[in-house]
């Protein structure tokens, strides 16, 4: 391995973890508030625009960060990305104060650019450790999403109370939190060491590395499509059956717990049994989740929370396993560029899933969404198992 000290590794991990946690906190609150602002000002038909802006920004940010990392290093790239996110949060805050659509969406797009760099932080964490510990390292950074999943919604009401005291719109409060959180992420990036020695790499033939990219990519895209499609339509399914926001919040909390809280377990599975086993297990769990949703589409106290938890954890297993495989099977010279491109494709799939799930729900209800999601989850297993994913 390189000459990075234990202190330097801990410092790097702390900075990466803090950046991801703060960006997730900013994104959750900002996206929720922006959706409500747009729906109130422009009608429900336009309420999906903030999500699209965030996804497109994140995809572009991941691609750009992956291209820049080999030349400028993690400290400069992450600090610049988080700085752009902080500027974007300020622009969005101006849009929230004036209920103006253009600055609000532009700001969200810029925050997404910074979030793209945050997504690549899991790979940067893995590069700090030898191969046998990389799954756990990257999963610890994925786990940072738990902070955002909990803190983002929890801070919305208190932030709204604070800004109304200044005579500002209540929904500008969560956007103000995004300003502070993104600025904190930029500060955290400044604590990264200026130079991180690379770990020793095991040489692997070029053709093996090339063929190793498509398999995790296909699995991660399929998992993203399944997860986003089912998750997006679940609140509407609950609402159509007479449930309020309390039930929606409970079911989505089970989902978010599955997405992030058990990431360290996924990392240990990847290190112990390998990325391929982890990915295959995740695809199986995703298929089981869609089958549960199909069998109990109205069971808001049992079937649906279980289905959404499994949906989140299946995605997590594929996400961690696929990321571990990309970390293991790519040469250092091209690793960050390929990882950024894969993340850009995966996040672009989110936009497709978000748009397509609405059409599926309109055409065949929640059952059709679950069936299509299950097919998407099983498809990589059918295509890739014979070639030993």
C-alpha positions in Angstrom: 0.0 0.0 0.0 1.1 3.6 -0.2 2.7 5.7 2.6 -0.6 7.2 3.8 -0.6 7.2 7.6 -3.4 6.0 9.8 -4.1 9.6 10.8 -4.1 10.7 7.2 -6.5 7.9 6.2 -8.8 8.7 9.1 -8.8 12.4 8.1 -9.6 11.6 4.5 -12.4 9.3 5.5 -13.9 11.9 7.9 -13.8 14.6 5.2 -15.4 12.3 2.6 -18.0 11.1 5.0 -18.9 14.6 6.1 -19.1 15.9 2.6 -21.6 13.2 1.5 -23.7 13.5 4.7 -24.0 17.3 4.2 -24.7 17.1 0.5 -27.4 14.5 1.1 -28.9 16.7 3.8 -29.0 19.6 1.5 -30.4 17.7 -1.4 -33.3 16.0 0.5 -34.6 19.3 2.0 -34.0 21.3 -1.1 -35.7 18.9 -3.5 -38.7 18.5 -1.2 -39.2 22.2 -0.7 -38.7 23.0 -4.4 -41.3 20.4 -5.4 -43.8 22.0 -3.2 -42.9 25.5 -4.3 -43.2 24.6 -8.0 -46.5 22.7 -7.4 -48.0 25.8 -5.6 -46.8 28.3 -8.2 -47.0 26.5 -11.5 -49.4 23.5 -10.8 -48.8 19.9 -10.0 -48.0 19.0 -13.6 -44.7 20.8 -13.2 -43.8 19.5 -9.8 -41.4 16.9 -11.2 -39.0 19.5 -12.6 -36.9 19.9 -9.5 -36.2 16.2 -9.4 -35.3 16.2 -13.1 -32.9 19.2 -12.5 -31.3 17.4 -9.6 -30.8 14.1 -11.5 -29.4 15.8 -14.6 -27.0 17.9 -12.5 -25.8 14.9 -10.5 -25.2 12.9 -13.7 -23.2 15.8 -15.2 -21.4 16.3 -12.0 -20.3 12.7 -11.7 -19.1 12.6 -15.3 -17.2 15.9 -14.9 -15.6 14.9 -11.5 -14.5 11.6 -12.9 -12.7 13.3 -15.8 -11.1 15.9 -13.6 -9.9 13.8 -10.7 -6.8 12.2 -12.3 -5.5 15.7 -13.2 -6.5 17.9 -10.2 -6.9 15.4 -7.4 -9.7 14.7 -4.9 -9.2 17.8 -2.7 -9.5 20.4 -5.5 -12.2 18.6 -7.4 -14.5 18.0 -4.4 -13.9 21.5 -3.0 -14.7 23.0 -6.4 -17.8 20.9 -6.8 -19.1 21.7 -3.3 -18.4 25.3 -3.9 -20.5 25.2 -7.0 -23.2 23.5 -5.0 -23.1 26.2 -2.3 -23.4 28.9 -5.0 -26.3 26.9 -6.5 -28.0 26.7 -3.1 -27.8 30.5 -2.8 -29.4 30.9 -6.3 -32.1 28.5 -5.3 -32.7 30.4 -2.0 -33.2 33.6 -4.1 -35.7 31.6 -6.2 -37.5 30.4 -3.1 -37.8 33.9 -1.6 -39.3 35.2 -4.8 -41.1 31.9 -5.9 -39.3 32.2 -9.2 -39.0 29.0 -11.2 -35.9 29.7 -13.2 -33.5 30.5 -10.4 -34.9 27.7 -8.3 -34.3 25.1 -11.0 -30.9 26.6 -11.9 -29.8 26.4 -8.3 -30.9 22.8 -8.0 -29.0 21.9 -11.1 -25.8 23.5 -9.7 -26.3 21.7 -6.4 -26.6 18.5 -8.4 -23.2 19.2 -10.0 -21.7 19.1 -6.5 -23.7 16.1 -5.6 -22.2 14.2 -8.5 -18.8 14.6 -6.9 -20.2 13.4 -3.6 -21.4 10.3 -5.3 -17.8 9.5 -6.4 -16.6 9.9 -2.8 -17.3 6.2 -2.1 -14.7 5.2 -4.7 -12.2 7.7 -3.3 -12.7 6.1 0.1 -12.1 2.6 -1.4 -8.8 3.8 -2.9 -7.4 4.5 0.6 -7.4 0.8 1.5 -6.1 -2.5 0.2 -8.3 -4.7 -1.9 -9.6 -6.8 0.9 -11.0 -3.8 2.8 -12.4 -1.7 0.0 -16.0 -2.9 0.2 -16.2 -1.8 3.8 -14.5 1.5 3.1 -16.9 2.5 0.3 -19.9 1.2 2.2 -19.1 3.5 5.1 -19.3 6.5 2.8 -22.6 5.2 1.3 -23.8 4.9 4.9 -23.3 8.7 5.2 -26.6 8.9 3.2 -28.4 7.9 6.4 -27.5 11.2 7.9 -29.1 13.1 5.0 -32.1 10.8 5.0 -32.8 11.6 8.7 -31.5 15.2 9.0 -33.0 16.6 5.8 -36.7 15.9 6.6 -36.1 16.6 10.3 -34.8 20.1 9.7 -37.5 21.2 7.4 -40.1 22.3 10.0 -37.7 24.0 12.4 -36.1 25.8 9.4 -39.5 27.0 8.2 -40.3 28.4 11.7 -37.0 30.3 11.7 -37.4 32.0 8.3 -41.0 32.9 8.9 -39.7 34.9 11.9 -37.9 37.1 9.3 -41.0 37.4 7.2 -39.8 35.0 4.5 -41.8 32.2 2.9 -41.8 29.1 5.1 -40.5 26.9 2.3 -37.4 29.0 1.9 -36.3 27.5 5.3 -35.2 24.1 4.0 -33.4 25.9 1.1 -31.5 28.0 3.6 -30.4 24.8 5.3 -29.1 23.7 1.9 -27.0 26.8 1.7 -25.4 26.1 5.1 -25.0 22.3 4.4 -23.3 22.8 1.0 -20.9 25.5 2.5 -20.1 23.0 5.3 -19.3 20.3 2.6 -16.9 22.7 0.9 -15.2 23.3 4.2 -15.0 19.6 4.9 -13.3 19.0 1.5 -10.6 21.5 2.5 -9.5 19.0 5.2 -8.6 16.4 2.7 -4.8 15.8 2.4 -3.2 17.5 -0.5 -1.6 14.2 -1.7 -2.9 10.7 -1.1 -0.5 8.0 -2.1 -2.2 5.3 -4.1 -2.4 1.7 -2.7 -0.5 -1.0 -4.4 -2.4 -2.6 -7.2 -2.5 -6.2 -8.4 -1.8 -6.2 -12.2 -4.7 -7.5 -14.2 -4.8 -8.0 -18.0 -6.5 -5.2 -20.0 -9.2 -7.4 -21.6 -10.4 -8.6 -18.2 -10.8 -5.0 -17.0 -12.7 -4.0 -20.2 -15.2 -6.9 -19.9 -15.6 -6.2 -16.2 -17.2 -2.8 -16.7 -20.4 -3.8 -18.5 -21.6 -6.3 -15.9 -21.7 -4.0 -12.8 -23.1 -1.2 -15.1 -26.0 -3.3 -16.3 -26.8 -4.5 -12.8 -26.6 -1.0 -11.3 -28.8 0.6 -14.0 -31.4 -2.2 -13.6 -31.4 -1.7 -9.8 -31.7 2.0 -10.2 -34.6 1.7 -12.6 -36.4 -0.8 -10.3 -35.9 1.2 -7.2 -36.9 4.6 -8.5 -39.9 3.3 -10.4 -41.5 1.5 -7.5 -40.4 4.1 -4.9 -41.8 7.0 -6.9 -45.3 5.5 -7.3 -45.7 4.2 -3.8 -46.8 7.5 -2.3 -49.4 7.9 -5.0 -50.6 4.3 -4.4 -51.0 5.1 -0.7 -52.7 8.3 -1.4 -55.2 6.7 -3.8 -56.2 4.3 -1.0 -56.9 7.1 1.4 -53.7 7.3 3.4 -52.2 10.5 4.6 -48.6 11.9 4.8 -48.1 10.1 8.1 -48.4 6.7 6.4 -46.4 7.8 3.4 -43.6 9.0 5.7 -43.6 5.7 7.6 -43.4 3.6 4.5 -40.7 5.8 2.9 -38.7 5.8 6.2 -38.5 2.0 5.9 -37.3 2.4 2.4 -34.6 5.0 3.3 -33.5 2.7 6.1 -33.0 -0.1 3.7 -31.1 2.2 1.2 -28.5 3.5 3.6 -28.5 2.2 7.1 -27.2 -1.4 6.3 -24.5 -0.3 3.9 -21.7 -1.5 6.2 -23.2 -4.9 6.1 -23.2 -4.9 2.3 -19.5 -3.8 2.4 -18.6 -6.8 4.6 -20.5 -9.1 2.3 -18.6 -7.7 -0.7 -15.3 -8.2 1.1 -16.1 -11.7 2.4 -17.8 -13.3 -0.6 -17.0 -10.9 -3.4 -18.7 -8.2 -5.4 -20.4 -10.7 -7.8 -22.2 -12.5 -5.0 -23.2 -9.1 -3.5 -24.7 -7.9 -6.7 -26.6 -11.1 -7.4 -28.0 -11.1 -3.9 -29.1 -7.5 -4.4 -30.9 -8.3 -7.6 -32.7 -11.2 -5.9 -33.8 -9.0 -3.0 -35.1 -6.4 -5.5 -37.2 -9.1 -7.2 -38.5 -10.3 -3.9 -39.4 -6.7 -3.0 -41.5 -6.2 -6.2 -43.2 -9.6 -5.6 -44.1 -8.5 -2.1 -45.5 -5.2 -3.4 -47.5 -7.0 -6.0 -48.9 -9.4 -3.4 -49.8 -6.8 -0.8 -50.3 -3.5 -2.7 -52.5 -1.9 0.0 -51.0 -3.4 3.2 -49.6 -0.2 4.6 -48.7 -1.6 8.0 -47.1 -4.8 6.8 -46.6 -5.7 3.1 -45.7 -2.3 1.7 -43.2 -1.3 4.4 -41.5 -4.7 4.0 -41.5 -4.3 0.3 -40.0 -0.8 0.4 -37.4 -1.9 2.9 -36.4 -4.8 0.7 -36.4 -2.4 -2.3 -33.9 -0.1 -0.6 -31.6 -2.9 0.7 -31.6 -4.7 -2.6 -30.6 -1.5 -4.3 -27.9 -1.0 -1.6 -26.4 -4.5 -2.2 -26.2 -3.9 -5.9 -24.8 -0.4 -5.5 -22.1 -1.4 -3.0 -21.3 -4.7 -4.9 -21.1 -3.0 -8.3 -19.0 -0.1 -6.9 -16.6 -2.6 -5.3 -16.3 -4.5 -8.6 -15.5 -1.3 -10.5 -12.9 -0.4 -7.8 -11.3 -3.8 -8.0 -11.3 -4.4 -11.8 -10.3 -1.1 -13.3 -6.7 0.2 -13.8 -5.8 3.3 -11.7 -5.1 5.3 -14.9 -8.7 5.0 -16.1 -10.6 4.2 -12.9 -12.1 7.5 -12.0 -13.1 8.3 -15.6 -15.0 5.0 -16.0 -16.5 5.3 -12.5 -17.8 8.8 -13.2 -19.2 7.7 -16.5 -21.0 4.7 -14.9 -22.5 7.0 -12.2 -23.7 9.4 -14.9 -25.4 6.6 -16.7 -27.0 5.3 -13.5 -28.3 8.7 -12.5 -29.6 9.3 -16.0 -31.6 6.1 -15.6 -33.2 7.7 -12.6 -34.8 10.3 -14.8 -36.0 7.7 -17.2 -37.5 5.6 -14.3 -39.2 8.7 -12.8 -40.9 9.6 -16.0 -41.7 6.0 -17.1 -43.2 4.9 -13.8 -45.9 7.5 -14.1 -46.9 6.2 -17.5 -46.9 2.6 -16.2 -49.0 3.6 -13.2 -51.5 5.4 -15.4 -51.8 2.5 -17.8 -51.9 -0.5 -15.4 -51.7 0.8 -11.8 -49.3 -0.1 -9.1 -49.3 -3.8 -10.1 -47.9 -3.0 -13.5 -45.1 -0.9 -11.9 -44.2 -3.8 -9.6 -44.2 -6.4 -12.5 -42.0 -4.3 -14.7 -39.7 -3.6 -11.8 -39.4 -7.3 -11.0 -38.6 -8.1 -14.7 -35.9 -5.4 -14.7 -34.3 -6.8 -11.5 -34.2 -10.3 -12.9 -33.0 -9.4 -16.3 -29.3 -8.9 -15.3 -29.4 -12.3 -13.6 -30.6 -14.0 -16.7 -28.1 -12.2 -18.9 -25.0 -12.2 -16.7 -25.0 -15.3 -14.5 -24.0 -17.6 -17.4 -21.0 -15.4 -17.8 -20.2 -15.4 -14.1 -21.0 -11.8 -13.1 
